[in-house]
Amino acid sequence: MRRLRSIALATLLLAAAACTTVRNPVTGRDERTVMDEAAELAEGKKAHPAVLAEYGELKNAKLQAYVNQVGQRLAKQSHRSNLEWHFTVLDSPQVNAFALPGGYVYITRGIMAYLGSEADLAGVLGHEIGHVTARHGAQRVTRQQTAGLGVLAATVLGAVLEGSGVAGAGSLASQVSQGVAAGYVARYSREQESQADRLGAEYLARTNADPRNMIDVTQLLVNQERFAADRAGAAGREPPKGTDWLSSHPSSEQRLSDMRTIAAQYKGHYADEGRARYLQAIDGITFGDGREQGVVRGRNFFHEPLGIALTAPVGWRIDNGGDALALLDPEGSAALVLKTVPPEAGATHEAIIRNAIKPDAGRTEQRSLNGQPATHFIGTRRNERGQSQNVVLTIVTGPQQRHFALLYLARDAAALQRQYRALQEAEASFRALSATDRAAARPWTIEMVTMPRGGFAELARSSPLGSHAQQQLRLLNAAYPSGDIAPGQLVKTVR
């Protein structure tokens, strides 16, 4: 989950402009574009603060400096060394990395937890540098402009209600939190991905790093997909579609084969991959949900900065994604969605319902959720197509007089009726954090230990990761699904 907050209605649109001709620094060929280099720099500079506001910058000066050092070394050997490059670690558990036009490159602590060496880090950054040097973001925007499309940002409560009911609740990160980067990076073409892979390998070789480390990064993405599919299968759910880096940077067995072919073109002796250096750099970073995003622990969700907690009904799951939290029933037919309410929506519950929902009929009922004043609303509203839409939600005032919306979503009226009692149970669990809750809200961290004699089985016994601990730890240490690491070797664990 990114920072649990409201995003104001906004649309990030490039001003319509006549195409101009620029020479691509990588190919040397002229191409028609709506973004020359000056426009790229301006767009990157404008979007950078919004990216930081959306994801949050990781508060770790040493790690930020380390990643910047690796990135700058690669950028100096790139086709656009003249740019002022910026490399930022984002405080996000997502397995993600992306770049904006103009030399702004981002990598999350989520993907850094799974990388195994400085050369792996260079592989990710080199790939993203390749997208910038080859002007892939500018090419995408040019295609959108010539097709009459803009770059979409995010919306507020209406986006959830306008979505496909509970189906939207299960993929809030993509439906509600498009974010400022989405228009530039989702989804690259196969040709662009391949070109970025080739450029990343070239930049690694130029800095005396082994391009074969890009194979490791691609294998990591393939294993992430396998792990997600295995977990979904064990829970009786459909495998998830690609998300985060897997969405904008699709991984596949074919791409892994292509990367092996690319890396094989490079022969020579390369510097040490920097495994010890890298592991020391990430020792102690947050793993999974962090303080600013709120944490999921079993059936419970705790958000220490907001001072709130919720508990899902037995058998339900929690999707801590994007700028909303979803508690979903086992069949995926109903969900309770929690969102913060922006101050501009109103100071009272009645004003919030009137301004944010714009109902054309309905009734309200006063409630108290563990001492927090609340107003329940059942009614109808007109959607953007003018169709009548049923709305069930509760507005609650939590700690620090901050308002929250709890939206009841369901596949259809029958599902809503069937799960209504459970939805009310989930709503009734909304509470201010207790001392016990605060203790449970502590984030997990990555720590370096030597592999015990009992291998991953023994390592998993001291891990909080639950029933999938062994496989998760294998994934963290590039040993998924069945690899072994000799006792005494330095490995990552989660505390």
C-alpha positions in Angstrom: 0.0 0.0 0.0 1.3 3.4 -0.8 0.7 6.2 1.8 -2.9 5.8 2.9 -4.2 9.2 2.0 -6.6 11.0 -0.3 -5.5 12.0 -3.8 -7.3 15.1 -5.1 -9.0 15.0 -8.5 -6.3 15.8 -11.0 -5.4 15.1 -14.6 -1.8 15.4 -15.8 -2.0 16.5 -19.4 0.8 17.6 -21.7 -0.2 20.7 -23.6 -1.1 19.9 -27.1 1.8 20.9 -29.3 2.9 20.4 -32.9 5.3 17.6 -33.4 8.9 18.4 -33.9 11.8 16.3 -35.1 14.6 15.2 -32.8 17.4 12.8 -33.2 17.3 9.7 -31.0 20.5 9.5 -29.0 20.6 5.7 -29.1 19.6 4.9 -32.7 20.9 8.1 -34.3 17.6 8.2 -36.3 15.3 11.2 -36.5 11.8 10.8 -35.0 8.7 12.9 -34.8 7.8 13.8 -31.2 5.7 16.2 -29.0 8.6 16.2 -26.5 12.0 17.5 -27.3 14.7 17.4 -24.7 13.7 20.6 -23.1 10.1 19.3 -22.7 11.4 16.0 -21.2 13.4 17.9 -18.6 10.4 20.1 -17.8 8.1 17.1 -17.4 10.5 15.1 -15.2 11.1 18.1 -13.0 7.3 18.8 -12.7 6.4 15.2 -11.9 9.2 14.4 -9.5 7.6 16.1 -6.4 4.3 14.3 -7.2 6.1 10.9 -7.3 7.6 11.6 -3.9 4.2 12.6 -2.5 2.6 9.5 -3.9 5.1 6.9 -2.9 7.2 8.6 -0.2 11.0 8.9 -0.3 12.8 6.3 1.9 14.3 8.0 4.9 17.7 6.4 4.7 20.4 8.8 3.7 23.1 6.1 3.4 21.1 3.9 1.2 19.9 6.9 -1.0 23.6 7.9 -1.4 24.6 4.3 -2.3 21.9 3.9 -5.0 22.7 7.3 -6.4 26.4 6.5 -6.6 25.6 3.2 -8.6 23.2 5.0 -10.8 25.4 8.0 -11.6 28.2 5.6 -12.5 26.0 4.0 -15.1 24.5 7.2 -16.3 27.9 8.7 -17.1 28.5 5.8 -19.5 25.0 6.1 -21.1 24.0 7.7 -24.4 22.7 10.8 -22.5 25.5 11.5 -20.0 24.7 15.2 -20.5 21.4 14.9 -18.5 21.3 15.8 -14.8 20.3 12.3 -13.5 18.4 11.7 -10.3 18.1 8.3 -8.6 15.7 7.9 -5.7 14.7 5.0 -3.4 11.0 5.0 -2.7 9.4 3.9 0.5 7.2 1.3 -1.1 6.9 -2.5 -0.6 6.0 -2.8 -4.3 8.4 -4.7 -6.5 8.9 -1.8 -8.7 11.3 0.5 -10.6 10.5 3.1 -13.2 11.8 6.2 -14.9 10.4 9.5 -16.0 11.6 11.5 -19.0 14.5 13.8 -18.3 16.6 11.5 -16.2 14.5 10.7 -13.1 14.9 7.1 -12.0 13.1 5.4 -9.1 13.5 2.1 -7.4 11.5 0.8 -4.4 12.8 -0.8 -1.2 10.4 -3.6 -2.2 12.5 -4.7 -5.2 15.7 -4.0 -3.4 14.9 -6.5 -0.8 15.0 -9.3 -3.4 18.2 -8.2 -5.3 21.3 -10.0 -4.3 24.2 -7.8 -5.3 25.4 -4.4 -6.4 25.5 -5.7 -10.0 21.9 -6.8 -9.7 21.0 -3.2 -8.6 23.0 -1.9 -11.5 21.0 -4.2 -13.8 17.7 -2.7 -12.7 19.0 0.9 -12.9 20.7 0.3 -16.2 17.4 -1.0 -17.7 15.6 2.1 -16.5 18.4 4.4 -17.7 17.9 2.7 -21.1 14.2 3.7 -21.2 15.3 7.3 -20.7 18.2 7.3 -23.1 16.1 5.7 -25.9 13.3 8.3 -25.1 10.6 5.6 -24.5 8.5 7.8 -22.2 8.5 10.6 -24.8 7.6 8.1 -27.5 4.6 6.9 -25.4 3.4 10.4 -24.8 3.7 11.2 -28.5 1.5 8.2 -29.3 -1.1 9.3 -26.7 -1.1 12.9 -27.9 -1.6 11.9 -31.6 -4.4 9.6 -30.5 -6.0 12.4 -28.5 -5.3 10.9 -25.1 -3.9 12.4 -21.9 -1.8 11.0 -19.1 -4.3 10.0 -16.3 -3.6 10.6 -12.7 -5.8 9.7 -9.8 -9.3 10.3 -8.4 -11.1 10.1 -5.1 -14.2 8.3 -3.8 -16.1 8.4 -7.1 -13.5 6.2 -8.8 -14.3 3.3 -6.5 -18.0 3.8 -7.0 -17.6 4.2 -10.7 -15.6 1.0 -10.9 -16.8 -2.5 -11.5 -18.0 -3.1 -8.0 -16.0 -5.5 -5.9 -13.7 -6.3 -8.9 -12.4 -2.8 -8.5 -11.8 -3.3 -4.8 -9.4 -6.2 -5.5 -7.2 -4.1 -7.8 -7.3 -0.7 -6.2 -3.6 0.0 -6.8 -4.2 0.0 -10.5 -7.8 1.4 -10.6 -7.6 4.1 -8.0 -3.9 5.0 -7.8 -2.8 5.4 -11.4 -0.3 8.0 -10.3 1.8 10.5 -12.2 4.2 7.9 -13.6 1.6 5.7 -15.1 1.3 7.5 -18.5 5.0 7.2 -19.1 5.8 3.6 -18.1 2.7 1.4 -18.5 3.1 -0.7 -20.6 6.2 -0.6 -22.7 6.2 -2.5 -26.0 8.2 -5.7 -26.4 10.6 -3.8 -28.7 11.1 -1.1 -26.1 11.7 -3.7 -23.3 14.2 -5.5 -25.4 16.0 -2.3 -26.3 16.2 -1.3 -22.6 17.5 -4.7 -21.8 20.2 -4.4 -24.4 21.1 -0.9 -23.3 21.2 -2.0 -19.6 23.6 -4.8 -20.5 25.8 -2.3 -22.5 25.9 0.2 -19.6 26.9 -2.6 -17.2 29.7 -3.7 -19.4 30.9 -0.1 -19.8 31.2 0.2 -16.0 33.1 -3.2 -15.7 30.0 -5.0 -14.3 29.0 -8.4 -15.7 25.9 -8.1 -18.0 24.9 -11.6 -16.9 23.6 -10.1 -13.7 20.7 -8.8 -15.8 19.8 -12.5 -16.2 19.5 -12.7 -12.4 17.1 -9.7 -12.4 14.9 -11.2 -15.1 14.9 -14.5 -13.3 13.8 -12.7 -10.1 10.7 -11.3 -12.0 9.9 -14.8 -13.4 10.2 -16.2 -9.8 8.0 -13.5 -8.4 5.3 -14.5 -10.9 5.7 -18.2 -10.0 5.5 -17.4 -6.3 2.4 -15.3 -6.6 0.7 -18.0 -8.7 1.7 -20.7 -6.2 0.3 -18.8 -3.3 -2.9 -18.1 -5.2 -3.3 -21.7 -6.1 -2.8 -22.8 -2.5 -5.6 -20.4 -1.5 -7.9 -21.5 -4.3 -7.7 -18.2 -6.1 -6.9 -17.3 -9.7 -3.3 -16.3 -10.3 -2.9 -12.5 -10.1 -2.2 -10.6 -13.3 1.2 -8.8 -13.5 1.4 -5.8 -11.1 4.1 -3.3 -10.2 7.3 -3.9 -12.2 5.7 -7.0 -13.6 3.0 -4.9 -15.2 5.1 -2.2 -16.9 8.1 -4.6 -17.4 6.5 -7.9 -18.3 8.6 -10.9 -17.4 8.4 -14.2 -19.2 10.4 -17.3 -20.0 10.9 -15.9 -23.5 12.3 -12.7 -22.1 14.6 -14.6 -19.8 15.9 -16.5 -22.9 16.3 -13.2 -24.8 18.3 -11.8 -21.9 20.6 -14.8 -21.9 21.3 -14.3 -25.6 22.0 -10.6 -25.0 24.4 -11.3 -22.0 26.2 -14.0 -24.0 27.5 -11.4 -26.4 29.7 -9.9 -23.7 33.0 -11.6 -23.0 35.6 -10.6 -20.5 36.7 -10.3 -16.9 34.4 -8.1 -14.8 34.7 -6.6 -11.3 33.4 -8.3 -8.3 29.6 -8.2 -8.3 29.5 -6.4 -4.9 27.4 -8.9 -3.0 28.7 -8.1 0.5 28.6 -4.4 -0.2 25.0 -4.6 -1.3 23.8 -6.8 1.6 25.4 -4.4 4.0 23.6 -1.5 2.4 20.1 -3.0 2.7 20.6 -4.6 6.1 17.8 -3.3 8.4 15.5 -1.9 5.7 11.7 -2.3 6.1 10.3 -5.4 4.4 6.7 -5.5 3.3 4.2 -3.0 4.6 5.8 -0.1 6.4 4.8 2.5 9.0 3.6 5.0 6.4 1.6 2.5 4.5 0.1 0.6 7.4 0.7 -3.1 8.1 -1.3 -6.2 7.7 -0.9 -8.9 10.3 -3.2 -11.9 9.7 -6.8 -10.6 9.9 -5.7 -7.2 11.3 -4.7 -3.9 9.7 -2.8 -1.3 11.8 -1.9 2.2 10.6 0.2 3.9 13.3 0.4 7.4 11.7 -3.4 7.5 11.3 -3.9 5.9 14.6 -6.5 3.3 13.4 -7.0 -0.4 13.1 -9.5 -2.8 11.5 -10.1 -6.6 11.7 -11.4 -8.7 8.8 -14.0 -11.3 9.4 -12.8 -14.9 9.6 -11.9 -16.2 6.1 -11.7 -12.7 4.6 -8.5 -11.3 3.2 -7.0 -7.8 3.4 -5.7 -6.0 0.2 -3.5 -3.2 1.4 -3.0 -1.6 -2.0 -2.7 1.9 -3.4 -4.5 4.6 -1.6 -7.3 2.4 -0.2 -7.7 -0.7 1.9 -10.0 -3.5 0.9 -11.3 -6.3 3.1 -12.6 -9.0 0.7 -14.8 -12.0 1.3 -13.5 -15.5 0.3 -15.5 -15.6 -2.9 -14.4 -12.1 -4.0 -18.0 -11.1 -4.3 -18.1 -8.3 -1.6 -15.7 -5.9 0.0 -15.4 -3.2 2.6 -13.1 -0.4 1.3 -11.5 2.1 3.6 -10.4 5.5 2.2 -9.4 8.7 3.9 -11.6 11.7 3.0 -9.9 14.8 1.7 -10.5 17.9 3.9 -12.1 19.8 0.9 -14.9 17.2 0.8 -16.5 18.8 3.9 -16.2 19.3 7.6 -19.2 17.2 8.7 -20.4 13.8 7.7 -23.5 15.3 6.0 -21.4 17.6 4.0 -19.0 14.8 3.0 -21.9 12.6 1.8 -23.4 15.6 -0.1 -20.2 16.8 -1.7 -18.3 13.5 -2.4 -21.2 11.2 -3.2 -23.8 13.6 -4.6 -26.7 11.4 -3.8 -30.1 11.9 -5.3 -32.0 9.9 -2.6 -31.2 8.1 0.6 -31.3 8.0 4.4 -28.7 8.3 7.1 -28.3 6.6 10.5 -26.0 7.8 13.3 -23.6 5.2 14.7 -20.6 4.8 17.0 -17.7 2.6 16.0 -15.8 1.9 19.2 -16.4 5.4 20.4 -15.7 7.0 17.1 -18.8 9.0 15.7 -20.1 7.7 12.4 -22.9 8.2 9.9 -24.2 5.3 7.8 -25.8 6.2 4.4 -27.9 4.0 2.2 -29.2 5.6 -1.1 -28.6 6.2 -4.7 -26.6 8.5 -6.9 -26.2 9.1 -10.6 -23.0 7.9 -12.2 -21.1 9.6 -15.0 -23.4 7.9 -17.5 -26.5 9.2 -15.8 -27.5 5.7 -14.5 -28.8 5.2 -11.0 -26.3 3.5 -8.7 -26.9 2.1 -5.2 -24.5 3.4 -2.6 -23.9 2.0 0.9 -21.2 3.6 3.0 -20.2 4.9 6.5 -18.4 8.1 7.2 -16.5 7.9 10.5 -14.4 10.5 12.4 -11.2 8.9 13.7 -8.3 10.1 15.7 -7.1 13.7 15.1 -10.6 14.5 13.8 -9.7 12.9 10.5 -12.6 11.6 8.4 -12.7 8.1 6.8 -15.1 6.5 4.3 -16.0 2.8 4.6 -17.7 1.8 1.3 -19.7 -1.4 0.9 -19.1 -2.9 -2.5 -20.6 -6.1 -4.0 -20.8 -7.9 -7.2 -24.6 -7.6 -7.2 -27.6 -7.0 -4.9 -27.7 -10.7 -3.8 -24.0 -10.7 -2.8 -24.5 -7.5 -0.8 -27.4 -9.0 1.1 -25.5 -12.3 1.6 -22.5 -10.6 3.0 -24.1 -7.6 4.7 -23.7 -8.9 8.2 -20.0 -9.6 7.6 -19.5 -6.2 6.1 -21.1 -4.6 9.2 -18.8 -6.8 11.4 -15.8 -5.5 9.5 -17.0 -1.9 9.8 -17.6 -2.4 13.5 -13.9 -3.3 14.0 -12.8 0.2 13.1 -11.1 1.6 16.1 -8.4 3.8 17.5 -5.1 2.0 18.1 -4.7 0.4 21.5 -1.3 -0.2 23.1 -1.5 -3.8 22.0 -2.3 -2.7 18.4 0.7 -0.3 18.4 3.0 -3.1 19.4 1.7 -5.3 16.6 2.0 -2.4 14.1 5.8 -2.5 14.1 7.1 -3.2 10.6 9.3 -6.2 9.7 12.9 -5.7 8.6 15.5 -7.4 6.4 18.4 -8.7 8.4 21.6 -10.5 7.4 22.4 -13.8 9.2 24.5 -16.9 8.4 22.5 -19.8 7.1 21.9 -22.3 9.9 22.6 -26.0 9.6 18.9 -26.7 9.2 18.7 -24.6 6.1 15.6 -22.7 5.1 13.4 -24.9 7.3 15.3 -23.7 10.4 15.5 -20.2 9.1 11.8 -20.1 8.7 11.1 -21.1 12.3 12.3 -17.7 13.5 10.5 -15.7 10.8 7.2 -13.9 11.1 6.2 -14.7 7.5 3.8 -17.5 8.4 2.9 -20.6 6.4 4.8 -19.5 3.3 8.0 -18.5 5.2 10.3 -21.1 3.6 9.3 -20.2 0.0 9.4 -16.5 0.7 12.9 -16.8 2.2 14.0 -18.8 -0.8 12.6 -16.1 -3.1 14.5 -13.4 -1.1 17.7 -15.3 -1.5 17.5 -16.3 -5.2 16.8 -20.0 -4.3 13.2 -20.3 -5.3 11.6 -22.7 -5.7 13.9 -25.5 -4.4 17.4 -24.2 -4.3 19.7 -24.6 -1.3 22.4 -22.4 0.3 25.3 -23.9 2.2 25.3 -23.5 6.0 27.5 -20.5 7.1 26.7 -18.4 4.0 25.4 -14.9 4.5 21.6 -14.8 3.7 18.7 -12.5 4.2 16.0 -13.2 6.7 13.0 -11.2 8.0 12.6 -10.2 11.6 
